[in-house]
Amino acid sequence: MKLSLLIAVLALAAVAVVGMTVTNFTSYLGDDPNTCNNCHVMDGVYEGWFHAAHHEWATCTDCHTPHAFIPHYLVKAESGYHHVTAFTFGNIPDAIYAKESSKKVVQANCIRCHKDTVENIVNGPMAGNFDRYCFDCHRTVAHGKRGISLLPLQYTENEK
């Protein structure tokens, strides 16, 4: 019994090591935007970012993940899980839309990077009375104008 359990654990470990090697797993631990752009779904987003203002100052993880060490990698792990399951089961969307938790991370990073600029708004008389995200008005700043992608522009019900 112990020998078969040991063999099963070693086989599983071998499959994990081969899988991590084949997929270049360590690249996903870094901050290179080219890693984020390994999926066709990200083509338009990457192109938009590459030609927009934030290209010189921020990578994908600067805006889309928390900056504290553990939350940063927890968000990356959750995103990775969703990406792997989408690829494995063939459920790849034509366009990716941010979840509410992702929107909150991006909002926090907008405020963190632009603290001096938005300090009067965030800490002023209207503090806490915001029902919109920074990117609701400043949508083209990080990813440029929509429509750069080769895919047709698609709106959600909220954007129409």
PyMOL commands that set and color helices and strands:
alter all, ss='L'
color gray80, all
select helices_A, chain A and resi 2-22+25-29+33-36+40-50+53-56+60-64+69-89+100-113+115-123+134-137+139-143
alter helices_A, ss='H'
color red, helices_A
deselect
rebuild
show_as cartoon
